[in-house]
Amino acid sequence: MKIWTSEHIFNHPWETVIKAAMQKYPNPMSPSVIGVDVLDRDVDQQGRLHSKRLLTTEWGLPSIVKAIIGSSRTRTYIKEHSVVDTTEKTFELQSTNVTSTNMVSVDERLTYKPHPEDPEKTVLTQEAIISVKGISLSSYLEGIMASTISTNAGKMLYSCKLYCCNSELC
Amino acid sequence: MNSVGEACTELKREYDQCFNSWFSEKFLKGDRSGDPCTETFKKYQRCVQKAIKEKDIPIDGVEFMGPIKDKPES
């Protein structure tokens, strides 16, 4: 099992960042996410917006490999639950893969909050727990996956920043 | 961005447009006066749930790392 955490700061206020984060896909820095669907959405009694989404991701394998093994085996589906609390100014997301679970389990949690010292900035905290199952190289592979998640998080941040700066949200 | 069901992509786009507008212009500004996207969402959902069943995607009963904490009662 591998636990990976990171913290990043956006130079934009919380409302701007979460508008961008809600519309994060598609973006060129995350080509593996090929589909996003909302399964459920409601506002609870405390006025918080809950969303449950299904993300479709495609492994970056060469076309010939996908043709041989079939696209159903190169897709991984991820279920995400998020909560926007405009009173506390938090946007929390949790996600986990619902397929390929016999091979790997990736649980991620993200939290967006205003920077405690500067309301014009937003802090993103990310945490991932990765478990690769049933093989003796699991610790090594977990390390690679944590590194990949870290690289992808950097790309995601870049894409969020790109989105913020290129859209009318800035 | 596409939907999990290819046939649902247009319905998804219609719903996303409605939601993003409501989210930015109403919800984030504290306006809880109602959801204008209910009907659009229902149409979109019927399509998505059918696609999920057809593709046999196991979305029910998934445990996350832990519950997103409930706001304490004031």
gemmi code that builds the backbone of each chain (N, CA, C; Angstrom):
import gemmi

chains = {
    "A": [
        ("MET", (0.847, -1.196, 0.000), (0.000, 0.000, 0.000), (0.887, 1.252, 0.000)),
        ("LYS", (0.505, 2.196, -0.801), (1.315, 3.425, -0.907), (0.407, 4.606, -0.657)),
        ("ILE", (0.847, 5.526, 0.145), (0.070, 6.736, 0.384), (0.855, 7.911, -0.172)),
        ("TRP", (0.160, 8.729, -0.951), (0.809, 9.886, -1.566), (-0.016, 11.124, -1.245)),
        ("THR", (0.650, 12.179, -0.803), (-0.074, 13.414, -0.502), (0.663, 14.589, -1.129)),
        ("SER", (-0.089, 15.638, -1.431), (0.565, 16.853, -1.903), (-0.328, 18.045, -1.630)),
        ("GLU", (0.254, 19.222, -1.675), (-0.501, 20.450, -1.482), (-0.035, 21.453, -2.527)),
        ("HIS", (-1.025, 22.131, -3.155), (-0.680, 23.113, -4.180), (-1.501, 24.374, -3.986)),
        ("ILE", (-0.951, 25.484, -4.475), (-1.647, 26.766, -4.317), (-1.950, 27.365, -5.685)),
        ("PHE", (-3.222, 27.767, -5.870), (-3.638, 28.486, -7.075), (-3.679, 29.970, -6.747)),
        ("ASN", (-3.238, 30.806, -7.702), (-3.319, 32.251, -7.477), (-4.646, 32.817, -7.938)),
        ("HIS", (-5.734, 32.134, -7.539), (-7.081, 32.572, -7.872), (-7.964, 32.311, -6.667)),
        ("PRO", (-9.025, 33.111, -6.500), (-9.910, 32.868, -5.344), (-10.682, 31.563, -5.501)),
        ("TRP", (-11.181, 31.076, -4.383), (-11.823, 29.756, -4.304), (-12.950, 29.578, -5.324)),
        ("GLU", (-13.860, 30.580, -5.453), (-15.003, 30.424, -6.364), (-14.520, 30.209, -7.799)),
        ("THR", (-13.481, 30.939, -8.204), (-12.955, 30.806, -9.565), (-12.367, 29.419, -9.780)),
        ("VAL", (-11.621, 28.952, -8.790), (-10.964, 27.650, -8.940), (-11.988, 26.525, -9.002)),
        ("ILE", (-13.037, 26.591, -8.170), (-13.961, 25.452, -8.211), (-14.855, 25.477, -9.445)),
        ("LYS", (-15.130, 26.675, -10.000), (-15.847, 26.714, -11.288), (-15.011, 25.996, -12.339)),
        ("ALA", (-13.701, 26.252, -12.332), (-12.809, 25.592, -13.292), (-12.706, 24.099, -12.996)),
        ("ALA", (-12.587, 23.749, -11.710), (-12.427, 22.337, -11.352), (-13.661, 21.514, -11.747)),
        ("MET", (-14.840, 22.119, -11.650), (-16.084, 21.428, -12.036), (-16.094, 21.111, -13.524)),
        ("GLN", (-15.377, 21.918, -14.304), (-15.368, 21.732, -15.758), (-13.988, 21.292, -16.241)),
        ("LYS", (-13.305, 20.548, -15.371), (-11.906, 20.210, -15.635), (-11.708, 19.385, -16.917)),
        ("TYR", (-12.688, 18.561, -17.260), (-12.551, 17.700, -18.435), (-13.502, 18.157, -19.535)),
        ("PRO", (-13.108, 18.115, -20.832), (-11.815, 17.598, -21.290), (-10.716, 18.635, -21.145)),
        ("ASN", (-9.496, 18.160, -21.045), (-8.369, 19.077, -21.150), (-7.175, 18.296, -21.702)),
        ("PRO", (-6.328, 18.962, -22.469), (-5.262, 18.250, -23.191), (-4.226, 17.608, -22.273)),
        ("MET", (-4.189, 18.038, -21.008), (-3.195, 17.481, -20.098), (-3.679, 16.179, -19.457)),
        ("SER", (-4.934, 15.824, -19.643), (-5.477, 14.576, -19.071), (-6.193, 13.788, -20.156)),
        ("PRO", (-5.467, 13.342, -21.184), (-6.116, 12.669, -22.309), (-6.705, 11.314, -21.960)),
        ("SER", (-6.295, 10.736, -20.794), (-6.823, 9.409, -20.457), (-8.284, 9.466, -20.004)),
        ("VAL", (-8.765, 10.639, -19.597), (-10.181, 10.751, -19.206), (-10.980, 11.009, -20.475)),
        ("ILE", (-11.757, 10.013, -20.883), (-12.475, 10.130, -22.153), (-13.976, 10.293, -21.967)),
        ("GLY", (-14.436, 10.182, -20.733), (-15.868, 10.365, -20.497), (-16.137, 10.774, -19.066)),
        ("VAL", (-17.110, 11.669, -18.894), (-17.527, 12.069, -17.543), (-19.049, 12.100, -17.540)),
        ("ASP", (-19.671, 11.429, -16.589), (-21.135, 11.453, -16.466), (-21.539, 11.732, -15.028)),
        ("VAL", (-22.603, 12.494, -14.875), (-23.161, 12.747, -13.547), (-24.210, 11.675, -13.278)),
        ("LEU", (-24.058, 10.951, -12.185), (-25.012, 9.896, -11.839), (-26.108, 10.425, -10.919)),
        ("ASP", (-25.739, 11.391, -10.097), (-26.700, 11.920, -9.142), (-26.204, 13.277, -8.662)),
        ("ARG", (-27.122, 14.130, -8.333), (-26.757, 15.453, -7.844), (-27.899, 15.992, -7.003)),
        ("ASP", (-27.589, 16.498, -5.824), (-28.634, 17.140, -5.031), (-28.029, 18.077, -4.004)),
        ("VAL", (-28.877, 18.948, -3.487), (-28.466, 19.879, -2.436), (-29.034, 19.353, -1.127)),
        ("ASP", (-28.172, 19.162, -0.117), (-28.654, 18.595, 1.145), (-29.283, 19.677, 2.033)),
        ("GLN", (-29.713, 19.251, 3.212), (-30.444, 20.179, 4.072), (-29.564, 21.311, 4.588)),
        ("GLN", (-28.241, 21.086, 4.557), (-27.337, 22.167, 4.972), (-26.924, 23.042, 3.787)),
        ("GLY", (-27.528, 22.811, 2.639), (-27.239, 23.640, 1.468), (-25.982, 23.248, 0.703)),
        ("ARG", (-25.448, 22.075, 0.994), (-24.247, 21.619, 0.295), (-24.640, 20.844, -0.959)),
        ("LEU", (-23.878, 21.051, -2.042), (-24.165, 20.364, -3.300), (-23.368, 19.069, -3.364)),
        ("HIS", (-24.084, 17.948, -3.454), (-23.448, 16.646, -3.600), (-23.538, 16.220, -5.052)),
        ("SER", (-22.447, 15.701, -5.591), (-22.449, 15.174, -6.958), (-21.811, 13.797, -6.942)),
        ("LYS", (-22.424, 12.879, -7.675), (-21.792, 11.563, -7.865), (-21.551, 11.429, -9.360)),
        ("ARG", (-20.305, 11.161, -9.737), (-19.959, 11.110, -11.158), (-19.238, 9.820, -11.491)),
        ("LEU", (-19.331, 9.461, -12.756), (-18.625, 8.294, -13.281), (-17.636, 8.798, -14.323)),
        ("LEU", (-16.345, 8.490, -14.112), (-15.324, 8.876, -15.081), (-14.899, 7.651, -15.874)),
        ("THR", (-14.822, 7.805, -17.172), (-14.334, 6.724, -18.038), (-12.907, 7.070, -18.425)),
        ("THR", (-11.966, 6.174, -18.136), (-10.577, 6.440, -18.494), (-10.061, 5.334, -19.409)),
        ("GLU", (-9.158, 5.704, -20.264), (-8.596, 4.769, -21.228), (-7.094, 4.708, -21.012)),
        ("TRP", (-6.547, 3.494, -20.852), (-5.101, 3.358, -20.679), (-4.405, 3.828, -21.957)),
        ("GLY", (-3.259, 4.435, -21.820), (-2.523, 4.946, -22.982), (-1.726, 3.871, -23.698)),
        ("LEU", (-2.420, 2.829, -24.166), (-1.712, 1.734, -24.848), (-1.713, 1.979, -26.355)),
        ("PRO", (-0.715, 1.449, -27.054), (-0.728, 1.576, -28.520), (-1.975, 0.938, -29.111)),
        ("SER", (-2.438, 1.497, -30.246), (-3.696, 1.023, -30.870), (-3.671, -0.463, -31.148)),
        ("ILE", (-2.516, -0.991, -31.548), (-2.469, -2.403, -31.894), (-2.716, -3.277, -30.669)),
        ("VAL", (-2.234, -2.827, -29.526), (-2.452, -3.594, -28.291), (-3.938, -3.571, -27.945)),
        ("LYS", (-4.546, -2.386, -28.080), (-5.974, -2.266, -27.775), (-6.806, -3.124, -28.719)),
        ("ALA", (-6.358, -3.189, -29.997), (-7.095, -3.995, -30.981), (-7.014, -5.473, -30.615)),
        ("ILE", (-5.890, -5.887, -30.063), (-5.714, -7.301, -29.713), (-6.489, -7.651, -28.455)),
        ("ILE", (-6.355, -6.851, -27.422), (-6.969, -7.243, -26.153), (-8.380, -6.704, -25.977)),
        ("GLY", (-8.781, -5.776, -26.869), (-10.154, -5.289, -26.803), (-10.300, -4.089, -25.895)),
        ("SER", (-11.125, -3.117, -26.304), (-11.213, -1.861, -25.536), (-11.850, -2.070, -24.168)),
        ("SER", (-12.655, -3.147, -24.000), (-13.291, -3.333, -22.693), (-12.253, -3.624, -21.622)),
        ("ARG", (-11.059, -4.086, -22.038), (-10.047, -4.391, -21.044), (-9.055, -3.257, -20.877)),
        ("THR", (-9.168, -2.191, -21.664), (-8.255, -1.066, -21.506), (-8.949, 0.112, -20.849)),
        ("ARG", (-10.239, -0.036, -20.550), (-10.972, 1.048, -19.902), (-11.088, 0.773, -18.418)),
        ("THR", (-10.926, 1.843, -17.653), (-11.155, 1.757, -16.219), (-12.193, 2.808, -15.860)),
        ("TYR", (-13.147, 2.416, -15.039), (-14.192, 3.343, -14.614), (-13.944, 3.762, -13.175)),
        ("ILE", (-14.151, 5.039, -12.925), (-13.893, 5.612, -11.605), (-15.159, 6.283, -11.109)),
        ("LYS", (-15.495, 6.025, -9.845), (-16.680, 6.662, -9.258), (-16.193, 7.778, -8.323)),
        ("GLU", (-16.840, 8.938, -8.447), (-16.408, 10.098, -7.663), (-17.594, 10.703, -6.916)),
        ("HIS", (-17.381, 11.049, -5.654), (-18.393, 11.755, -4.863), (-17.788, 13.079, -4.437)),
        ("SER", (-18.491, 14.185, -4.679), (-17.945, 15.480, -4.290), (-18.997, 16.300, -3.551)),
        ("VAL", (-18.514, 17.230, -2.736), (-19.408, 18.096, -1.971), (-18.894, 19.533, -2.030)),
        ("VAL", (-19.760, 20.454, -2.461), (-19.417, 21.878, -2.451), (-20.155, 22.516, -1.286)),
        ("ASP", (-19.410, 23.132, -0.374), (-20.008, 23.809, 0.788), (-19.654, 25.285, 0.666)),
        ("THR", (-20.632, 26.098, 0.284), (-20.335, 27.521, 0.066), (-20.246, 28.293, 1.379)),
        ("THR", (-20.745, 27.714, 2.470), (-20.640, 28.371, 3.772), (-19.233, 28.203, 4.325)),
        ("GLU", (-18.753, 26.971, 4.322), (-17.403, 26.685, 4.813), (-16.334, 26.957, 3.745)),
        ("LYS", (-16.760, 27.160, 2.509), (-15.852, 27.323, 1.360), (-14.903, 26.128, 1.263)),
        ("THR", (-15.532, 24.970, 1.081), (-14.735, 23.779, 0.798), (-15.338, 23.061, -0.408)),
        ("PHE", (-14.498, 22.425, -1.185), (-14.927, 21.549, -2.274), (-14.114, 20.288, -2.065)),
        ("GLU", (-14.807, 19.209, -1.665), (-14.121, 17.951, -1.379), (-14.541, 16.894, -2.374)),
        ("LEU", (-13.587, 16.148, -2.882), (-13.875, 15.070, -3.822), (-13.193, 13.796, -3.346)),
        ("GLN", (-13.904, 12.674, -3.493), (-13.313, 11.363, -3.231), (-13.602, 10.500, -4.441)),
        ("SER", (-12.613, 9.732, -4.862), (-12.861, 8.851, -6.007), (-12.167, 7.514, -5.796)),
        ("THR", (-12.714, 6.502, -6.445), (-12.110, 5.164, -6.382), (-12.441, 4.435, -7.678)),
        ("ASN", (-11.565, 3.558, -8.118), (-11.868, 2.806, -9.337), (-12.866, 1.700, -9.012)),
        ("VAL", (-13.817, 1.485, -9.928), (-14.824, 0.435, -9.718), (-14.615, -0.749, -10.646)),
        ("THR", (-13.685, -0.611, -11.587), (-13.279, -1.755, -12.401), (-11.768, -1.901, -12.260)),
        ("SER", (-11.243, -3.022, -12.750), (-9.818, -3.356, -12.571), (-9.470, -3.506, -11.098)),
        ("THR", (-10.470, -3.713, -10.257), (-10.220, -3.776, -8.810), (-9.474, -5.054, -8.416)),
        ("ASN", (-9.472, -6.053, -9.313), (-8.715, -7.264, -9.003), (-7.225, -7.031, -9.185)),
        ("MET", (-6.876, -5.926, -9.829), (-5.458, -5.634, -10.078), (-4.947, -4.502, -9.199)),
        ("VAL", (-5.778, -3.462, -9.078), (-5.281, -2.263, -8.397), (-6.456, -1.516, -7.771)),
        ("SER", (-6.131, -0.829, -6.688), (-7.142, 0.005, -6.054), (-6.514, 1.382, -5.849)),
        ("VAL", (-7.158, 2.396, -6.420), (-6.643, 3.757, -6.245), (-7.768, 4.590, -5.653)),
        ("ASP", (-7.561, 5.039, -4.430), (-8.530, 5.917, -3.770), (-7.906, 7.304, -3.652)),
        ("GLU", (-8.613, 8.293, -4.152), (-8.073, 9.654, -4.086), (-9.022, 10.571, -3.354)),
        ("ARG", (-8.439, 11.546, -2.646), (-9.255, 12.569, -2.003), (-8.629, 13.920, -2.316)),
        ("LEU", (-9.452, 14.868, -2.756), (-8.975, 16.223, -3.040), (-9.810, 17.208, -2.228)),
        ("THR", (-9.172, 18.242, -1.726), (-9.891, 19.289, -1.002), (-9.398, 20.644, -1.474)),
        ("TYR", (-10.347, 21.494, -1.887), (-10.036, 22.872, -2.285), (-10.567, 23.791, -1.191)),
        ("LYS", (-9.666, 24.661, -0.658), (-10.111, 25.626, 0.365), (-9.420, 26.950, 0.106)),
        ("PRO", (-9.999, 28.071, 0.551), (-9.271, 29.345, 0.443), (-7.968, 29.262, 1.239)),
        ("HIS", (-6.947, 29.941, 0.730), (-5.678, 29.988, 1.452), (-5.928, 30.694, 2.789)),
        ("PRO", (-5.437, 30.112, 3.912), (-5.738, 30.709, 5.224), (-5.201, 32.127, 5.395)),
        ("GLU", (-4.176, 32.490, 4.598), (-3.592, 33.824, 4.781), (-3.905, 34.784, 3.634)),
        ("ASP", (-4.474, 34.269, 2.557), (-4.742, 35.131, 1.401), (-6.004, 34.659, 0.692)),
        ("PRO", (-7.124, 35.375, 0.861), (-8.389, 34.933, 0.264), (-8.392, 34.968, -1.262)),
        ("GLU", (-7.370, 35.606, -1.850), (-7.284, 35.613, -3.320), (-6.603, 34.356, -3.845)),
        ("LYS", (-6.216, 33.458, -2.931), (-5.567, 32.209, -3.346), (-6.351, 31.018, -2.816)),
        ("THR", (-6.120, 29.874, -3.452), (-6.816, 28.641, -3.075), (-5.786, 27.539, -2.860)),
        ("VAL", (-5.999, 26.730, -1.822), (-5.101, 25.610, -1.542), (-5.788, 24.308, -1.944)),
        ("LEU", (-5.093, 23.507, -2.717), (-5.581, 22.164, -3.072), (-4.722, 21.133, -2.340)),
        ("THR", (-5.378, 20.282, -1.556), (-4.686, 19.183, -0.879), (-5.122, 17.880, -1.536)),
        ("GLN", (-4.174, 17.058, -1.917), (-4.492, 15.785, -2.564), (-3.892, 14.635, -1.777)),
        ("GLU", (-4.653, 13.550, -1.746), (-4.160, 12.349, -1.067), (-4.593, 11.145, -1.886)),
        ("ALA", (-3.698, 10.190, -2.059), (-4.064, 8.969, -2.783), (-3.549, 7.759, -2.022)),
        ("ILE", (-4.371, 6.734, -1.959), (-3.931, 5.457, -1.376), (-3.991, 4.437, -2.502)),
        ("ILE", (-2.852, 3.816, -2.752), (-2.747, 2.904, -3.897), (-2.390, 1.511, -3.394)),
        ("SER", (-3.127, 0.518, -3.859), (-2.768, -0.866, -3.535), (-2.753, -1.678, -4.811)),
        ("VAL", (-1.631, -2.317, -5.082), (-1.545, -3.239, -6.220), (-1.644, -4.636, -5.637)),
        ("LYS", (-2.503, -5.472, -6.250), (-2.843, -6.726, -5.582), (-2.169, -7.945, -6.170)),
        ("GLY", (-1.871, -8.836, -5.275), (-1.616, -10.232, -5.656), (-0.316, -10.524, -6.365)),
        ("ILE", (0.620, -9.571, -6.458), (1.894, -9.906, -7.109), (3.048, -9.413, -6.252)),
        ("SER", (4.214, -10.141, -6.372), (5.308, -9.862, -5.447), (5.983, -8.520, -5.712)),
        ("LEU", (5.772, -7.956, -6.900), (6.405, -6.665, -7.193), (5.510, -5.509, -6.761)),
        ("SER", (4.518, -5.795, -5.932), (3.487, -4.780, -5.682), (4.055, -3.479, -5.132)),
        ("SER", (5.023, -3.530, -4.215), (5.542, -2.270, -3.652), (6.205, -1.426, -4.722)),
        ("TYR", (6.922, -2.092, -5.602), (7.605, -1.369, -6.679), (6.585, -0.704, -7.587)),
        ("LEU", (5.530, -1.472, -7.960), (4.510, -0.941, -8.861), (3.718, 0.178, -8.185)),
        ("GLU", (3.482, 0.020, -6.881), (2.776, 1.081, -6.162), (3.585, 2.366, -6.203)),
        ("GLY", (4.918, 2.228, -6.111), (5.776, 3.406, -6.174), (5.665, 4.092, -7.528)),
        ("ILE", (5.617, 3.276, -8.585), (5.494, 3.837, -9.942), (4.161, 4.544, -10.086)),
        ("MET", (3.107, 3.924, -9.555), (1.782, 4.532, -9.688), (1.705, 5.825, -8.909)),
        ("ALA", (2.321, 5.857, -7.738), (2.303, 7.094, -6.950), (3.024, 8.190, -7.704)),
        ("SER", (4.120, 7.822, -8.352), (4.881, 8.797, -9.124), (4.054, 9.290, -10.310)),
        ("THR", (3.313, 8.369, -10.943), (2.443, 8.732, -12.084), (1.338, 9.668, -11.624)),
        ("ILE", (0.745, 9.334, -10.473), (-0.323, 10.191, -9.944), (0.243, 11.572, -9.660)),
        ("SER", (1.447, 11.625, -9.131), (2.074, 12.914, -8.821), (2.301, 13.704, -10.099)),
        ("THR", (2.819, 13.039, -11.146), (3.036, 13.709, -12.433), (1.716, 14.186, -13.004)),
        ("ASN", (0.693, 13.323, -12.928), (-0.616, 13.689, -13.472), (-1.238, 14.823, -12.674)),
        ("ALA", (-0.992, 14.839, -11.370), (-1.519, 15.924, -10.541), (-0.895, 17.232, -10.976)),
        ("GLY", (0.408, 17.188, -11.271), (1.086, 18.387, -11.751), (0.481, 18.852, -13.068)),
        ("LYS", (0.186, 17.881, -13.950), (-0.414, 18.216, -15.238), (-1.804, 18.773, -15.023)),
        ("MET", (-2.543, 18.170, -14.064), (-3.906, 18.615, -13.788), (-3.882, 20.043, -13.298)),
        ("LEU", (-2.909, 20.344, -12.421), (-2.804, 21.702, -11.905), (-2.505, 22.650, -13.049)),
        ("TYR", (-1.582, 22.235, -13.921), (-1.237, 23.075, -15.052), (-2.473, 23.303, -15.899)),
        ("SER", (-3.283, 22.212, -16.095), (-4.454, 22.350, -16.946), (-5.505, 23.209, -16.269)),
        ("CYS", (-5.620, 23.107, -14.917), (-6.557, 23.974, -14.197), (-6.130, 25.423, -14.353)),
        ("LYS", (-4.808, 25.645, -14.229), (-4.309, 27.016, -14.330), (-4.554, 27.530, -15.745)),
        ("LEU", (-4.316, 26.633, -16.728), (-4.530, 26.986, -18.125), (-5.982, 27.362, -18.340)),
        ("TYR", (-6.890, 26.517, -17.773), (-8.315, 26.731, -17.938), (-8.712, 28.055, -17.297)),
        ("CYS", (-8.237, 28.267, -16.074), (-8.580, 29.504, -15.366), (-8.155, 30.706, -16.197)),
        ("CYS", (-6.924, 30.639, -16.742), (-6.397, 31.820, -17.411), (-6.945, 32.006, -18.813)),
        ("ASN", (-7.403, 30.927, -19.463), (-7.894, 31.058, -20.824), (-9.389, 31.266, -20.906)),
        ("SER", (-10.078, 31.085, -19.785), (-11.532, 31.202, -19.836), (-11.961, 32.509, -19.186)),
        ("GLU", (-13.231, 32.829, -19.360), (-13.752, 34.059, -18.782), (-13.808, 33.996, -17.268)),
        ("LEU", (-13.465, 32.838, -16.697), (-13.530, 32.689, -15.249), (-12.425, 33.472, -14.554)),
        ("CYS", (-11.400, 33.875, -15.302), (-10.273, 34.564, -14.659), (-10.634, 36.010, -14.382)),
    ],
    "B": [
        ("MET", (-16.366, 16.604, -24.220), (-16.254, 15.377, -23.411), (-17.452, 14.485, -23.706)),
        ("ASN", (-17.175, 13.179, -23.790), (-18.246, 12.243, -24.129), (-18.901, 11.651, -22.896)),
        ("SER", (-20.007, 10.982, -23.156), (-20.690, 10.242, -22.104), (-20.257, 8.781, -22.201)),
        ("VAL", (-20.506, 8.030, -21.112), (-20.200, 6.595, -21.125), (-21.041, 5.887, -22.195)),
        ("GLY", (-22.216, 6.448, -22.443), (-23.050, 5.919, -23.520), (-22.972, 6.867, -24.693)),
        ("GLU", (-22.525, 6.342, -25.842), (-22.306, 7.242, -26.982), (-23.575, 8.007, -27.341)),
        ("ALA", (-24.715, 7.341, -27.182), (-25.990, 7.978, -27.549), (-26.394, 9.084, -26.579)),
        ("CYS", (-25.712, 9.159, -25.434), (-26.113, 10.105, -24.394), (-25.318, 11.413, -24.446)),
        ("THR", (-24.359, 11.504, -25.333), (-23.434, 12.644, -25.316), (-24.149, 13.978, -25.528)),
        ("GLU", (-25.091, 14.009, -26.430), (-25.813, 15.267, -26.684), (-26.660, 15.673, -25.480)),
        ("LEU", (-27.312, 14.684, -24.863), (-28.112, 14.963, -23.655), (-27.210, 15.428, -22.525)),
        ("LYS", (-26.015, 14.843, -22.467), (-25.035, 15.241, -21.440), (-24.635, 16.704, -21.646)),
        ("ARG", (-24.386, 17.080, -22.896), (-23.936, 18.449, -23.175), (-25.017, 19.452, -22.788)),
        ("GLU", (-26.249, 19.086, -23.081), (-27.361, 19.978, -22.750), (-27.457, 20.154, -21.238)),
        ("TYR", (-27.345, 19.039, -20.506), (-27.420, 19.107, -19.055), (-26.230, 19.869, -18.487)),
        ("ASP", (-25.015, 19.594, -18.981), (-23.815, 20.256, -18.456), (-23.921, 21.779, -18.621)),
        ("GLN", (-24.433, 22.191, -19.758), (-24.559, 23.632, -20.022), (-25.499, 24.266, -18.992)),
        ("CYS", (-26.627, 23.576, -18.769), (-27.615, 24.072, -17.801), (-27.004, 24.110, -16.400)),
        ("PHE", (-26.358, 23.017, -16.019), (-25.787, 22.936, -14.674), (-24.697, 23.987, -14.458)),
        ("ASN", (-23.770, 24.113, -15.408), (-22.656, 25.051, -15.224), (-23.156, 26.483, -15.064)),
        ("SER", (-24.195, 26.800, -15.808), (-24.772, 28.135, -15.717), (-25.418, 28.338, -14.342)),
        ("TRP", (-26.228, 27.347, -13.902), (-26.881, 27.430, -12.590), (-25.831, 27.484, -11.489)),
        ("PHE", (-24.800, 26.654, -11.571), (-23.764, 26.557, -10.541), (-23.048, 27.906, -10.362)),
        ("SER", (-22.649, 28.534, -11.501), (-21.894, 29.793, -11.432), (-22.778, 30.975, -11.056)),
        ("GLU", (-23.971, 31.041, -11.699), (-24.802, 32.243, -11.545), (-25.716, 32.193, -10.334)),
        ("LYS", (-26.058, 30.998, -9.852), (-27.013, 30.889, -8.750), (-26.367, 30.265, -7.510)),
        ("PHE", (-25.999, 29.018, -7.616), (-25.573, 28.274, -6.434), (-24.407, 28.949, -5.716)),
        ("LEU", (-23.352, 29.317, -6.472), (-22.175, 29.908, -5.823), (-22.480, 31.288, -5.247)),
        ("LYS", (-23.551, 31.917, -5.697), (-23.924, 33.232, -5.180), (-24.965, 33.116, -4.075)),
        ("GLY", (-25.221, 31.894, -3.628), (-26.111, 31.698, -2.486), (-27.578, 31.592, -2.841)),
        ("ASP", (-27.896, 31.536, -4.128), (-29.290, 31.454, -4.554), (-29.708, 29.991, -4.610)),
        ("ARG", (-30.647, 29.602, -3.732), (-31.114, 28.213, -3.679), (-32.549, 28.115, -4.184)),
        ("SER", (-32.900, 29.042, -5.072), (-34.314, 29.168, -5.433), (-34.860, 28.032, -6.274)),
        ("GLY", (-34.081, 27.067, -6.662), (-34.650, 25.957, -7.434), (-33.706, 25.531, -8.533)),
        ("ASP", (-33.921, 24.344, -9.013), (-33.020, 23.756, -10.000), (-33.695, 23.749, -11.363)),
        ("PRO", (-33.211, 24.575, -12.304), (-33.854, 24.627, -13.620), (-33.483, 23.446, -14.515)),
        ("CYS", (-32.630, 22.559, -14.015), (-32.081, 21.506, -14.875), (-32.718, 20.136, -14.633)),
        ("THR", (-33.774, 20.091, -13.809), (-34.344, 18.795, -13.397), (-34.788, 17.945, -14.590)),
        ("GLU", (-35.553, 18.562, -15.494), (-36.079, 17.785, -16.619), (-34.956, 17.315, -17.546)),
        ("THR", (-34.021, 18.204, -17.810), (-32.873, 17.856, -18.660), (-32.093, 16.707, -18.023)),
        ("PHE", (-31.930, 16.777, -16.694), (-31.179, 15.749, -15.992), (-31.880, 14.391, -16.078)),
        ("LYS", (-33.203, 14.398, -15.949), (-33.951, 13.121, -16.005), (-33.750, 12.433, -17.346)),
        ("LYS", (-33.829, 13.206, -18.416), (-33.668, 12.617, -19.766), (-32.259, 12.043, -19.912)),
        ("TYR", (-31.294, 12.825, -19.462), (-29.891, 12.415, -19.546), (-29.657, 11.157, -18.721)),
        ("GLN", (-30.197, 11.114, -17.512), (-30.012, 9.983, -16.614), (-30.584, 8.679, -17.151)),
        ("ARG", (-31.762, 8.764, -17.765), (-32.386, 7.542, -18.313), (-31.430, 6.903, -19.304)),
        ("CYS", (-30.803, 7.765, -20.104), (-29.872, 7.270, -21.122), (-28.614, 6.685, -20.470)),
        ("VAL", (-28.062, 7.389, -19.490), (-26.814, 6.953, -18.852), (-26.999, 5.633, -18.096)),
        ("GLN", (-28.099, 5.518, -17.373), (-28.321, 4.296, -16.576), (-28.461, 3.083, -17.497)),
        ("LYS", (-29.069, 3.315, -18.645), (-29.215, 2.217, -19.629), (-27.830, 1.797, -20.139)),
        ("ALA", (-26.984, 2.787, -20.423), (-25.631, 2.497, -20.921), (-24.808, 1.775, -19.856)),
        ("ILE", (-24.949, 2.173, -18.612), (-24.201, 1.542, -17.517), (-24.600, 0.078, -17.374)),
        ("LYS", (-25.895, -0.189, -17.503), (-26.377, -1.585, -17.399), (-25.839, -2.393, -18.566)),
        ("GLU", (-25.894, -1.802, -19.745), (-25.445, -2.533, -20.944), (-23.960, -2.859, -20.863)),
        ("LYS", (-23.175, -1.932, -20.276), (-21.730, -2.159, -20.194), (-21.357, -2.879, -18.904)),
        ("ASP", (-22.352, -3.165, -18.088), (-22.122, -3.932, -16.860), (-21.088, -3.265, -15.945)),
        ("ILE", (-21.231, -1.971, -15.757), (-20.283, -1.235, -14.909), (-20.802, -1.290, -13.472)),
        ("PRO", (-20.015, -1.810, -12.536), (-20.500, -2.028, -11.158), (-20.435, -0.756, -10.310)),
        ("ILE", (-21.431, 0.095, -10.425), (-21.342, 1.368, -9.710), (-21.973, 1.334, -8.324)),
        ("ASP", (-22.682, 0.277, -7.995), (-23.363, 0.280, -6.697), (-22.482, -0.296, -5.619)),
        ("GLY", (-22.735, 0.114, -4.387), (-22.082, -0.495, -3.221), (-20.591, -0.280, -3.156)),
        ("VAL", (-20.102, 0.839, -3.687), (-18.658, 1.088, -3.630), (-18.333, 1.903, -2.395)),
        ("GLU", (-17.372, 1.418, -1.598), (-16.969, 2.145, -0.396), (-15.821, 3.088, -0.721)),
        ("PHE", (-15.884, 4.308, -0.242), (-14.784, 5.241, -0.400), (-13.869, 5.143, 0.808)),
        ("MET", (-12.854, 5.977, 0.842), (-11.881, 5.925, 1.933), (-12.559, 6.174, 3.273)),
        ("GLY", (-13.584, 6.960, 3.248), (-14.282, 7.280, 4.488), (-15.345, 8.289, 4.138)),
        ("PRO", (-16.345, 8.454, 4.962), (-17.406, 9.397, 4.603), (-16.870, 10.817, 4.588)),
        ("ILE", (-17.365, 11.614, 3.621), (-17.062, 13.042, 3.657), (-17.826, 13.537, 4.876)),
        ("LYS", (-17.153, 14.225, 5.785), (-17.732, 14.446, 7.117), (-18.989, 15.300, 7.020)),
        ("ASP", (-19.958, 14.941, 7.848), (-21.181, 15.723, 7.933), (-20.928, 16.966, 8.740)),
        ("LYS", (-21.590, 18.034, 8.344), (-21.453, 19.281, 9.087), (-22.130, 19.062, 10.437)),
        ("PRO", (-21.475, 19.427, 11.538), (-22.128, 19.225, 12.849), (-23.356, 20.112, 12.963)),
        ("GLU", (-24.368, 19.591, 13.645), (-25.600, 20.355, 13.826), (-25.296, 21.550, 14.720)),
        ("SER", (-25.761, 22.727, 14.323), (-25.468, 23.918, 15.161), (-26.641, 24.218, 16.051)),
    ],
}
model = gemmi.Model(1)
for chain_id, residues in chains.items():
    chain = gemmi.Chain(chain_id)
    for i, (resn, *xyz) in enumerate(residues, 1):
        res = gemmi.Residue()
        res.name, res.seqid = resn, gemmi.SeqId(i, " ")
        for name, pos in zip(("N", "CA", "C"), xyz):
            atom = gemmi.Atom()
            atom.name, atom.element = name, gemmi.Element(name[0])
            atom.pos, atom.b_iso = gemmi.Position(*pos), 0.0
            res.add_atom(atom)
        chain.add_residue(res)
    model.add_chain(chain)
structure = gemmi.Structure()
structure.add_model(model)
structure.setup_entities()
